[in-house]
Amino acid sequence: MIDSPAIRVSSDGVHIDGLVSTDVAVADHLRAHGPDEWPRILNDMLSMGARGLMSMGVGAKLHEIDDRVRATVSEVLEGATIEIDSLLTQARSAITEQLDPGVRSSAMGMTIDRLGELQGSMVRALDVDHATSVTSSLLERLAGLLGPDGVMERWVRGQFDQSDPASPLGRLSATMESRFDELREQVIRGQAAKEHDDLTPRKGFAYEDAIEVRLRAIAAGIGGAVVERTSLAGGLLRSDSKVGDFVLDLEDGTRIVIEAKNTERVTVGGKDGILATLDKAMANREADVAICVSATEAFPDEIGTFSVHGRRVLCVDDGSGVLLGVAVRLLRSLVTAEALNPGLDIAGVEDRVQRIRGLATRFSGAKSTLTKIAGSVADVQQVLDDIRTDLLDHTTELGATLARAGHEPEGELTLRTA
């Protein structure tokens, strides 16, 4: 082993202490790598430098090495440049030769020849006068499709052939005829049903529906009242006794039975008259008072539009509910007065009842006039509103009078307004 103060040489390598390199290239190369790789990199640098020195002579200086490297690189670059120039010259010549349209064997010449052939083929293919051209074949096929008696014309003719039941127009025509037949039958059935309703109880059912709506509105206005439709249910008299179409239960316990009529005539007296029917209805429905409401002027002339018969009221109401509401309020006041004094004499209010009858007659007449005279709608409507207001006011006043009279125990209850 050969030693010096800072360098030790052995069989396994060289150990250098305190080595400092002032070569910037060495520092730059090390910075490009991590510190953990620096020992390996420095070892590679020393090994390659040593081999280079040995190949060029141990006494070679660094600047001599640089000169030799530069000379070598210059020789290599010069040779490469010459070789590249030669290759470029050959490539330029080959490309020029291939792109020269004047040389038929060149790629450009052959391409131009091919394009000429292709142009001729396209012209022939698009030439209308050429029998085998694509355009001629296309026009021939279009003529077969769209020309006279062509496929399209035959198809359209078949689609719109009304005589063919399988065509769309034929099916549409058959459907429309069927729908019109159904509509015609419905109109005929509707007319027949209307005529039938005018002669059968069905007409009465429709009127009962309208009266039920009005009764419920009246009950809502009174408050605490309940409406029950009883026209299809048996009553107290018999399980099959259905006299008394509606029952109105008031909050104070008063029970009013209503019989609805929609016929041309309603008789009043006799065992089959409406008064007897109302008596049966009161018994059948356990009611205190009764109302017969008619859709038309079906009562005898002497009865008129509104009439009071003891605990029974007959009135004409086409479904508007005005006179029906007057009858309910009147009977409610009557029952209240009777409850206060069973022996009450209400002869003093008979005149007001007669006035109510008169107003009811005027109301019915004015409403009939409204229906017949379209040009006087506004004036007649005002009359109706005034009469309606008067009717309700007089009924309210009558109720107040009856309530005051109920506190006089010496009176008798007699009400005759037939």
SVG drawing of the C-alpha trace seen along z (x, -y; Angstrom):
<svg xmlns="http://www.w3.org/2000/svg" viewBox="-162 -48 166 53">
<polyline fill="none" stroke="black" stroke-width="0.4" points="0.0,0.0 1.3,-3.5 0.4,-6.3 0.7,-10.1 -0.7,-12.5 -4.1,-12.9 -4.2,-10.0 -4.0,-6.3 -3.8,-3.8 -4.6,-0.1 -5.7,3.0 -9.4,2.1 -9.2,-1.5 -8.0,-5.1 -9.0,-7.0 -8.8,-10.8 -9.3,-13.1 -10.0,-16.8 -10.6,-16.7 -11.7,-20.1 -12.7,-20.7 -12.9,-24.1 -14.4,-22.9 -17.9,-24.5 -19.0,-21.7 -18.4,-19.2 -20.6,-21.3 -23.4,-21.7 -23.4,-18.0 -23.7,-17.1 -26.5,-19.7 -28.5,-17.8 -28.6,-14.8 -29.4,-14.0 -26.7,-14.0 -27.0,-10.3 -25.8,-9.8 -22.8,-12.2 -20.2,-9.5 -21.1,-7.3 -21.0,-10.2 -17.6,-11.4 -16.2,-7.9 -17.5,-7.6 -15.9,-11.0 -12.5,-9.9 -12.6,-6.5 -13.5,-8.0 -10.9,-10.8 -8.2,-8.2 -9.0,-6.0 -9.0,-9.1 -5.6,-10.2 -4.2,-6.7 -5.4,-6.5 -4.0,-9.9 -0.8,-9.8 -0.4,-10.3 1.3,-13.6 -1.5,-15.2 -2.8,-18.5 -6.5,-19.4 -6.4,-22.0 -4.9,-19.4 -7.7,-17.0 -10.2,-19.8 -8.5,-20.5 -8.5,-16.8 -12.2,-16.5 -13.1,-19.6 -11.1,-18.3 -12.8,-14.9 -16.2,-16.5 -15.5,-18.8 -14.4,-15.8 -17.6,-13.9 -19.8,-16.9 -18.1,-17.7 -18.5,-14.1 -22.1,-14.0 -22.8,-17.3 -21.4,-15.9 -23.4,-12.7 -26.6,-14.6 -26.1,-17.0 -25.6,-13.9 -28.8,-12.3 -30.8,-15.6 -29.6,-16.0 -30.7,-12.5 -34.1,-12.9 -34.6,-16.3 -33.9,-14.7 -36.2,-11.7 -39.1,-14.0 -38.6,-16.3 -38.7,-13.3 -41.8,-11.9 -43.7,-15.2 -42.8,-16.2 -46.1,-16.1 -44.1,-16.0 -42.8,-12.5 -45.6,-10.0 -43.8,-7.4 -43.7,-9.8 -46.2,-9.6 -47.6,-12.9 -47.9,-11.9 -49.6,-8.7 -51.9,-10.5 -52.9,-13.0 -53.5,-10.2 -55.6,-8.4 -57.6,-11.5 -58.2,-12.0 -59.5,-8.4 -61.7,-9.0 -63.0,-12.3 -64.0,-10.5 -65.7,-7.7 -67.6,-10.3 -68.7,-12.2 -69.9,-9.0 -71.7,-8.0 -73.5,-11.4 -74.3,-11.7 -78.1,-11.7 -77.8,-10.7 -75.7,-7.7 -78.0,-4.7 -75.9,-2.9 -75.0,-6.1 -75.9,-6.3 -78.0,-9.5 -79.9,-7.8 -80.6,-4.7 -81.6,-7.1 -84.0,-9.0 -85.5,-5.8 -86.1,-4.5 -87.6,-7.9 -89.9,-7.7 -91.0,-4.3 -91.5,-5.6 -92.9,-9.1 -94.1,-9.1 -97.6,-8.6 -99.1,-5.3 -95.8,-4.8 -95.4,-3.2 -96.1,-6.4 -99.2,-7.3 -100.6,-3.8 -99.8,-3.9 -101.4,-7.3 -104.4,-6.2 -104.7,-3.1 -104.4,-5.1 -107.1,-7.5 -109.5,-5.0 -112.7,-5.5 -114.3,-2.5 -111.6,-0.2 -112.5,0.5 -108.9,1.5 -107.4,-1.9 -106.8,-4.6 -109.4,-6.9 -111.8,-4.0 -111.3,-3.2 -111.6,-6.9 -114.8,-7.2 -116.2,-4.1 -115.2,-5.4 -116.8,-8.8 -120.0,-7.2 -120.1,-5.0 -119.5,-7.9 -122.2,-10.0 -124.6,-7.0 -123.8,-6.8 -124.3,-10.5 -127.5,-10.4 -128.7,-7.5 -127.6,-9.4 -129.6,-12.5 -132.6,-10.3 -132.2,-8.5 -131.7,-11.9 -134.9,-13.3 -136.8,-10.1 -135.5,-10.2 -136.5,-13.9 -140.0,-13.1 -140.1,-10.1 -138.9,-12.1 -141.7,-14.6 -144.2,-11.8 -142.5,-9.7 -141.1,-10.1 -137.6,-10.5 -138.4,-14.2 -139.3,-14.3 -136.0,-12.8 -134.1,-15.6 -136.3,-18.2 -135.6,-16.5 -131.9,-16.9 -132.3,-20.6 -134.4,-21.0 -131.9,-19.0 -129.2,-21.5 -131.4,-24.5 -132.4,-22.9 -128.7,-22.3 -128.0,-26.0 -131.0,-27.1 -129.8,-24.8 -126.3,-26.3 -127.7,-29.8 -129.8,-28.9 -127.0,-27.2 -127.1,-24.0 -129.7,-22.4 -129.4,-19.0 -131.0,-17.9 -131.9,-14.2 -133.2,-12.9 -135.8,-10.3 -137.6,-9.8 -136.2,-6.3 -136.5,-5.1 -139.6,-3.8 -140.9,-5.7 -142.9,-5.3 -146.2,-4.4 -144.9,-1.4 -141.6,-0.1 -142.6,-0.8 -144.2,-4.2 -141.9,-6.7 -144.1,-9.8 -142.0,-12.8 -139.0,-13.4 -136.8,-15.4 -136.6,-16.1 -135.0,-19.3 -134.0,-19.1 -133.4,-22.5 -131.1,-23.2 -134.1,-23.9 -135.6,-20.5 -138.1,-21.5 -138.6,-18.9 -139.9,-20.0 -140.9,-17.4 -140.8,-18.5 -142.7,-16.8 -141.4,-17.7 -143.8,-17.7 -143.0,-18.0 -146.3,-17.3 -148.8,-19.3 -151.6,-19.2 -151.6,-18.9 -155.0,-18.5 -155.4,-20.0 -158.5,-18.6 -159.8,-15.1 -158.2,-11.9 -155.7,-11.9 -155.1,-15.6 -151.8,-17.2 -153.0,-18.4 -153.8,-14.8 -150.5,-13.7 -148.6,-16.3 -150.4,-15.0 -149.3,-11.5 -145.8,-12.8 -145.6,-14.5 -146.8,-11.2 -144.4,-9.1 -141.4,-11.2 -142.3,-12.3 -142.3,-16.0 -143.8,-19.1 -144.7,-20.9 -144.8,-20.2 -144.1,-21.9 -145.1,-20.9 -142.9,-22.5 -144.0,-22.3 -141.8,-22.9 -144.7,-24.4 -147.9,-26.3 -149.7,-23.0 -151.9,-24.1 -155.5,-25.3 -155.9,-29.0 -157.3,-29.7 -154.1,-28.4 -151.8,-30.4 -148.0,-30.5 -147.8,-30.5 -150.4,-29.3 -150.5,-28.5 -152.8,-25.8 -152.4,-25.5 -149.1,-23.6 -148.7,-23.1 -147.4,-25.4 -147.9,-25.0 -145.4,-26.9 -144.2,-27.0 -140.4,-27.0 -138.7,-26.2 -135.5,-25.2 -134.2,-28.7 -135.0,-28.1 -136.4,-31.5 -140.0,-30.6 -138.9,-27.4 -136.6,-29.4 -139.6,-31.7 -141.7,-28.7 -139.0,-27.2 -138.6,-30.5 -142.3,-31.0 -142.9,-27.5 -139.8,-27.9 -141.3,-31.1 -144.7,-29.4 -143.3,-26.5 -141.2,-28.8 -144.3,-30.9 -146.3,-27.8 -143.6,-26.5 -143.8,-29.8 -147.6,-29.8 -149.6,-26.8 -152.8,-29.0 -151.3,-31.8 -153.7,-33.9 -151.8,-35.1 -154.7,-36.6 -152.9,-39.9 -150.2,-38.7 -152.6,-37.1 -152.5,-40.3 -148.7,-40.0 -149.0,-36.4 -151.4,-37.6 -148.9,-40.2 -146.3,-37.4 -148.7,-35.5 -149.1,-38.5 -145.4,-39.1 -144.9,-35.4 -147.3,-35.6 -145.7,-38.7 -142.3,-37.0 -143.5,-34.0 -145.0,-36.2 -142.0,-38.4 -139.7,-35.3 -142.0,-33.9 -141.8,-37.2 -138.0,-37.1 -138.0,-33.7 -140.2,-34.8 -139.0,-38.4 -135.3,-38.4 -135.2,-42.1 -136.4,-43.0 -133.9,-40.9 -132.3,-43.7 -135.6,-45.4 -137.3,-42.1 -134.2,-41.0 -134.4,-44.2 -138.0,-43.5 -137.1,-40.0 -134.4,-41.2 -136.7,-43.8 -139.5,-41.3 -137.0,-38.7 -135.8,-41.3 -139.3,-42.3 -140.2,-38.6 -137.3,-38.0 -137.9,-41.2 -141.6,-40.4 -140.8,-36.9 -138.3,-38.2 -140.8,-40.7 -143.4,-38.0 -141.1,-35.9 -140.4,-38.8 -144.2,-39.5 -144.8,-35.9 -142.0,-35.9 -143.5,-39.0 -147.0,-37.5 -145.7,-34.3 -145.3,-36.2 -149.1,-36.9 -150.6,-33.7 -154.2,-34.8 -154.2,-34.5 -155.3,-31.7 -153.3,-30.1 -155.4,-30.4 -153.9,-31.0 -156.2,-30.9 -154.7,-32.0 -156.1,-29.5"/>
</svg>
